[in-house]
Amino acid sequence: MILKKEIRQKICAVALAAVMLTGTAAAGMAVASQAVLPVLAASVVSENGFECRQVGDDGFLIVKYTGTDADVVIPETVGGRTVEGIGSKAFDGCHFIKNITFSKTTCFVYGDAFNNCTNLQKVFVDADNPYYSSVKGCLTSKDQKTLYMCPAGYRGKFTVPTSIKTIQAFAFQHCTHITELIVPKGVKTLQSGAFLGCTALKRVSIDSTVAFDDTIGDLAYAFRACIRLTEIEYHSADGRYDTVDGVLFCNNYGEKSLLLYPQGKQGAYAVPAGVTTINDRAFSSSSLTQINIPKSVKCVGRDAFKGCDNLVSVTFEPGSKMGTDAWEAFSSCPNLQTLKLPKSFDNVSSAGESNNIVTNSPNVTIYGKTGSYAEQYAKEYGIPFSTAVPKLKNNATMSRASVKLGGTIEVLHEGIDGKGPYEVAVYYKKASSDKWTKAHGYRTAETTSIQPKAAVKYDVKVLLKDTRGKVITKYLTFSVTR
């Protein structure tokens, strides 16, 4: 029995309204998330593992699945009543499920209905369902233009189907096995949080013909908690969006903004000259260790570097500014030691507001000029201040701990603070020997390759020198196996 048309429309309208209020995903007529729908009956009716409660005048909502089937078919009826929807966390933790088939009566689905269904591989939809369809095993709108949910068990490379125009908020939220994402021609809208928590995602490629509309939203949040993401590739045909070294930029009315720095991208980074704005949360929770910000930057967004656990040093070049949007820009950076601010650094607070840009970053010292606003700001917030040149640090590391005989291992160079640019000299020896072999003398280089000749433990000596002639030496080790 199909729920009366006007009742179904009323229920779906309630779901959609609640979704809009909570900022969660919508699907079919609505995919609700934490929204409250009108569950009218307190008693539970159970049949074949489906526990349901009454919703509307004569429909049922699945509230829990207690079965053990790997292939689950959502029934059209339970206890003689039409099953209209799937409730919040109804299938939560059903790791054994591999496939789900929606019946023709399914009208709405909560966004968290399939939480922790880690092996769910495909979603199928009855061809007579008026609200949903499926493409490539994903749940979509009937016209297959909106992608609502990708199954959490999908693995490897995922290419968005070509019919899709909109990727709904949180559509890939639990997809922790997708490693690469391809967004093809035709996609117009990427909603906030679409790929939230895709912890295995390393690379995103967006077709140059994709022209996002004004609802593109917060890209930093779309890929938030993608902790292994190291590269985004997108060069839009209209010139609005572009990526350089995996970092996403936007060109808008003559202004260039840095939108998103991939969270998994490690090491030091220099913002390219010409960038005027660093967007809200652009570097938030990334693996960045140090950053240089050019004089062209005049605005740094809210929480731009918040939660960067590995960030040690920040340098603003003379002429650069933060602006009044830099709310807690460098907050919760526990290892941040150096924040170099030029004379051009001025007010970062709107009238009557207080803004400590380094809240919960307890180890930071602000470096600047005597009598500057930077000194005044440090005093106002009780932040240590110094006019000295920050102490040079040698942050060299090995590319890995061991290598097989005949292979090559790399020394990764990184200088922090002092007065750059830096030069590096590298030596290595067998741990049992006193004789050092020169890999190379002082030169500007990011890496040094070493090809060891014996299956033993090796020592490495890295000498880092800045423009003042200050040298810091760091010792490293690696092993060679057969």
Summary of the structure (lengths in Angstrom):
residues: 482
radius of gyration: 27.5
end to end distance: 70.1
largest distance: 87.3
contacts: 1679
relative contact order: 0.06
helix: 6%
strand: 35%
